[in-house]
Amino acid sequence: MKKIITILTILLVTFSCEDVIEVDLNNTDPRLVIDASINWFKGTSGNNQSIKLTLSAPYFDTQIPPANGALVSVFDASGNEYVFIEDNNTGVYLNDNFNPIINGLYNLVVIYDGETYTASETLKSVAPFDYIEQKDDGGFSGEEIEIKAYFTDPIDEENYYFFEFIPNIPVLPTLDTFKDEFVNGNEIFGFYSEEDLKANDLVVIRNHGVSQRFYEYMFILLQQTGGNGGPFETQPASVRGNCINTTNAANYPFGYFRLSEVDEVIYRVE
């Protein structure tokens, strides 16, 4: 018996040893990351907008450095300029007199570290939510709460949508995209399911009208991230947005310039 115990002890010690492996990752110069999401929520003026500029960082860094001291402006089709001013070295640039116009064309200009970045996009409309349905026996387990947010897609036009489902519980938001290719003019819905939801929890449901190009960009990002974690987390491969560096094309930025009308509902779980 003593011999058996001794052998087992040796085996446990042997297989419990771990080697520390050093991973050498290539370090590159930081790139500008442009999170320029202009959201016009229904029922508001849309005057108050923000644009966030950061810098890419090494893989294992836990801090995202802000891009300070940039000059940020958005121009509409009439040549009106909306200047965004940085808020206390946060990398968040604010404007309080923005004028959103459905189907209006806007141009973003960012000057940072001696280089100029530009992008163009159209502000897209979105249909309002009609009603919300809840199902309590959804999912594979039959115990998940499922929520469907219904709206009526406009007929005789192509529409692209970007959904956000943001619960007030400690789980990641769910993001999704949709196009009306096969359901043009019909009643359709955004779908959300979460096993940890319970009665009286709140879920912020947002639907953004977006361009086809943004839909395709976000669709690829969500495929890479599995739909959670946000579109600006570290990606397995670089996905280029609509922003370009007109000074030095090789030093291209990450991120996207998007303009959307947004419908929002804060739903209380029953």
TAWOQUI-V98795 format. One record per backbone hydrogen bond with DSSP energy under -0.5 kcal/mol. NH is the residue of the N-H (numbers start at 1). CO is the residue of the C=O. If there is no record, write none. Layout:
# TAWOQUI-V98795
nh = (NH/NH)
co = (CO/CO)
This chain:
# TAWOQUI-V98795
nh = (5/6/7/8/9/10/11/12/13/14/15/16/17/17/21/22/23/24/25/33/34/34/35/35/36/36/37/38/38/39/40/40/41/42/44/49/49/51/52/53/54/55/56/61/65/67/68/71/72/72/73/74/75/76/77/79/82/83/84/85/85/87/88/90/93/93/94/95/98/100/100/103/104/106/107/108/109/110/111/112/112/115/117/118/119/121/123/124/124/130/131/133/135/138/142/144/145/146/146/147/148/149/150/150/151/152/153/153/157/160/161/162/163/164/165/166/167/168/171/174/175/176/178/180/183/184/185/186/188/188/190/192/194/197/200/201/203/204/205/205/206/206/207/208/209/210/215/216/217/218/219/220/221/222/223/224/225/226/227/228/233/240/243/244/246/246/247/251/252/254/256/258/258/260/261/262/263/265/267/267/269/269)
co = (1/2/3/4/5/6/7/8/9/10/11/12/13/14/19/20/21/22/23/54/32/254/33/52/34/256/35/36/258/37/38/260/39/262/41/47/95/93/35/91/33/65/31/58/63/53/66/111/70/84/109/82/107/80/105/76/74/81/72/83/94/92/86/87/51/91/85/49/47/45/98/123/101/121/75/119/73/117/71/110/115/112/110/244/108/106/104/122/259/150/150/148/146/144/138/138/194/135/144/192/133/190/131/148/188/128/151/186/154/210/178/208/176/206/174/204/165/202/169/165/227/163/161/159/180/180/154/183/151/186/149/147/145/194/269/198/267/166/203/265/164/204/263/162/261/160/211/212/213/214/215/216/217/218/219/220/221/222/222/225/230/238/255/118/116/244/116/248/250/32/34/36/256/38/124/40/207/205/203/265/201/267)
